[in-house]
Amino acid sequence: MSRFRLHPTPAQQAVLRDHCGHARYIWNLAVEQHAHWHPGRKGAPGYLEQCRQLTAVRAEYPWLAAGSQTVQQQALRDFAQAMTAFFDPTNPAGRPSWRKAGRDEGFRIVGRGRQWDVRRVSRKVGLVWVPKAGWVRFRWSRAVPPGVKSYRVTMDRAGRWHVAFAVSPGPVPAPGNGQAVGIDRGLAVSAALSTGEMLHCPALTARERTRLRRMQRQLARAERGSNRRGRVRHAIARLKARETDRRKDWAEKVSTDIARRFDLIRVEDLQIKNMTRSARGTRDDPGRNVRAKAGLNRGILRSGWGLLVRRLQDKAPGRVEKVRPAFTSQRCPACGQVDRDSRESQAVFRCTACGFACHEDVNAAINIAAGHPTHLPIPLHSRGGFRDAGPVNREPQLLASLAGRG
Ligand SMILES: [Zn+2]
């Protein structure tokens, strides 16, 4: 997805807002239809049936008929795709929900050549054709990828318009080097690779965060409905939009890089939602960084982990494996010992048996790369060792499996 800043004239903005409104209206109708469905009833209407219904609705409501049919039909297609994502167990997407004015503003246009086209008019200016709005200027900040078939126009909460041309992200070819990489998510380090690399998802700078907190206090004090309140809200939204942009850019770059370098990509299988709810873990497998997480639940989302995994799955289909996230922090990748005490500190792993040491997150990533935890023998407890962090459980087969993969 490559996104460009769109600069519609005031008259064009009015048309774009109408498109957004229509798309939202149709989307919400679809949400409602599916909300009324219960097990036992006849199935909720699918995409094709909904398109037939749309034609009927347009015949009845002139204000909808005055809008773009493409916009409205694509809203139904977006909804159908969102339902598919919702039913896909590997996708963390939730059930498609109600869209609100001012918050979820956007529409999609397909059919290049018939419905739309794009061209460059000067070094920094491009034009994109939007049905009923005509040629709309956008900032030509980089090349529009060849072969784009559709685009999506959005307005963020800060009132900025963007156009994103959809390049179905042709999967990145595997390098064919037989190498596997493990990626561990974290807060201090957004992603640690088993190669030892530590990646940080850019967030707001300390200065920007200070500014954000100050504005949030101002907002709390500002009178409801006042101009001042509107201005502060706008400024807060801009700052948050900036953070989102950075996170998206980061996930794009990192996912492409990893998909290019490794044949097999292993990540922890975790539900972001569960993780944000509780970082404590269980008694036998306590979560890592518990204290840091408790106060920074939102930080997990901020770190862009979920986005990164989704983009990896897009770019390396069939090459991303999810690994059970148990014990990845307590196992020594060199000798296979599992011991809670090897976690010397928040940042350091030092094996109590063989002395192997590395960064705690990298250690976890190496274990994830080995894919070992999925095969963790369950009866550890019956041997009595783990629960009390007493005797040592050795699992020499890990070394063999690491060597085999090397
Ligand atoms: Zn060891």
Residues whose N, C-alpha, C, O or C-beta is under 5 A from the ligand:
A	BS01	ZN	C332 A334 C335 G336 Q337 C351 A353 C354 G355 F356
